Amino acid sequence: MDDEATYICDACGEEIVIPIDSSAGASQEYVEDCPVCCRASVIHVVIDKDGEVQVWAKGE
């Protein structure tokens, strides 16, 4: 599993790199401000049994 993943900001369209913390569980959801446009997004992280990571964001 990678230590980082990316998502596209729902507000500004920029690709954002985030660290992945597998110790937080296989399904994670949290709010984070975009470092480019400062708008809040709900970040969703899913880690499957093979360690593959899926990340997406939706505007808050």
RAJO-V697408 format. One line per field, one symbol per residue. ss: DSSP state (A for helix, B for strand, O for the rest). phi: phi as a letter, one per 20 degrees, with the letter a starting at -180 (. if undefined). Layout:
# RAJO-V697408
ss->???
phi->???
This chain:
# RAJO-V697408
ss->OOOBBBBBOOOOOOBBBBBOOAAAOOBBBBBBBOOOOOOBBBBBBBBOOOOOBBBBBBBO
phi->.fecbcbdffednfedecfddffeoeccbbdbeffedmefceedccdefenfddcbccge
